[in-house]
Amino acid sequence: MLEEGIASALTANAAFTALVGTRIYPVDGVRNQETFPYVTYRNGPSPATEYYCDGKQILHKSIQFDVWAQKYSDARNIANAIDAVLSGYAGTLPDGTRVIFATAVNEIDNFDVDARAKRSIVEYNFQYVE
């Protein structure tokens, strides 16, 4: 599955793990009082277009990554590490999902009052074949 493959690719990257370790979770997988910094991910809006290549359906998905940290600079550094791995990515993820192309489409920084944390949001569109 695309999401698990991406999480595995990120945690296999030394720059990413130096900043966040392996603390990347589906949005519903975060424990209360998770240690900062950490990353959550969720599906975003995806186009309803169908394409085929060599008889295989090319899928489209948008995934939003939320970086949570106590310092703004930590949140930005982690967001930049995600971008270094994913922006322009084409290849096979550790789970076997073949990504045709990944592109960054949105980036927002803010402070989340409820979590009392800095939050950097980065969103990517993926074209892939499972």
C-alpha positions in Angstrom: 0.0 0.0 0.0 1.3 3.4 -1.0 1.2 5.0 2.5 3.1 2.2 4.2 5.7 2.2 1.4 6.2 5.9 1.8 6.6 5.7 5.6 9.2 2.9 5.1 11.1 5.0 2.5 11.2 8.0 4.9 12.4 5.9 7.9 15.1 4.3 5.6 16.4 7.8 5.0 19.2 8.8 7.4 18.5 12.6 7.3 14.8 12.0 8.1 15.5 9.5 11.0 18.2 11.8 12.4 15.5 14.4 13.0 12.4 12.3 13.9 13.5 8.7 14.3 10.7 6.3 13.3 7.9 8.4 14.7 5.7 8.6 11.6 2.1 7.4 12.0 -1.2 7.3 10.2 -3.3 10.2 11.5 -5.4 7.8 13.6 -2.3 6.0 15.0 -0.9 8.7 17.3 -0.9 8.0 21.0 -1.9 10.7 23.4 1.2 12.7 24.6 3.4 11.4 21.7 7.0 12.5 22.0 7.9 15.5 19.8 8.8 15.7 17.1 6.7 13.3 15.0 4.9 13.1 11.7 1.4 12.0 10.8 0.0 11.3 7.4 -3.5 11.2 5.8 -5.1 10.9 2.4 -6.0 14.2 0.8 -8.4 14.9 -2.1 -7.4 12.8 -5.2 -8.4 13.3 -8.8 -11.0 10.9 -10.3 -9.1 10.5 -13.5 -8.2 7.0 -14.8 -5.1 6.3 -16.9 -3.7 3.0 -18.1 -0.2 2.0 -19.1 0.8 -1.4 -20.3 -2.6 -2.7 -19.2 -2.2 -1.5 -15.6 -4.2 1.3 -14.0 -2.2 4.3 -12.9 -3.6 5.5 -9.6 -3.5 9.0 -8.3 -3.4 9.9 -4.6 -2.8 13.0 -2.6 -1.1 12.5 0.9 -0.8 15.2 3.5 2.1 15.0 6.0 1.7 16.9 9.3 5.0 17.6 11.1 4.6 18.2 14.8 7.4 19.8 16.8 8.0 22.1 19.8 10.3 24.4 17.7 9.5 25.9 14.4 13.0 25.2 13.1 12.6 21.5 13.9 9.2 21.3 12.1 10.7 23.0 9.0 13.8 20.8 9.0 11.7 17.7 9.1 9.4 19.0 6.3 12.5 19.7 4.3 13.8 16.2 4.9 10.4 14.8 3.7 10.7 17.0 0.6 14.2 15.8 -0.1 13.0 12.2 -0.2 9.6 12.6 -2.0 9.7 15.6 -4.3 10.3 14.3 -7.8 10.5 10.7 -6.6 10.1 8.0 -9.2 10.9 4.4 -8.4 9.8 1.4 -6.3 9.0 1.8 -2.7 10.1 -0.8 -0.1 6.6 -2.4 -0.1 6.8 -2.9 -3.9 4.6 0.0 -4.9 5.9 1.6 -8.1 5.7 5.4 -8.0 5.7 6.9 -11.4 6.1 10.5 -10.1 5.6 12.4 -6.9 5.3 16.2 -6.7 4.9 18.7 -3.8 1.6 20.7 -4.2 1.1 22.5 -0.9 3.0 23.7 2.2 1.6 25.5 5.2 3.2 26.4 8.6 1.2 27.2 11.7 0.9 26.8 15.5 -1.7 24.3 16.7 -3.2 25.6 19.9 -4.7 22.3 21.1 -1.4 20.4 20.7 0.7 23.4 21.8 3.1 22.6 18.9 4.5 24.0 15.7 3.0 22.3 12.7 4.3 22.2 9.2 1.9 20.7 6.6 3.3 19.3 3.3 1.1 17.7 0.7 2.2 15.6 -2.3 0.5 14.1 -5.3 1.5 10.6 -6.3 1.0 8.7 -9.6 1.6 5.0 -8.9 0.9 1.4 -9.7 0.3 -1.1 -7.0 
